[in-house]
Amino acid sequence: MQKEIEPGMEVDALRESELSWLALVGRLRPGVPISEARADLAVIAARLDQRHPGAVASLVIRPRNIHGPA
């Protein structure tokens, strides 16, 4: 699935011992802007960084609809 989730990624995420990642799919409630979702996820990423010193969480959010890119 890596090629589908991260097209063009040069690193094999399954073989790289220093790399961890998580891909999620979600849905926004009607009327909730993507900026609000980004802000909420940034809080979660910051908390992960606090719990795991030396780790750096980064967010990549790609809005989509059921027919492809938004």
Secondary structure by P-SEA (a helix, b strand, c coil): ccccccccccccccccccccbbbbbbcccccccaaaaaaaaaaaaaaaaaacccbbbbbbbbbbcccccc
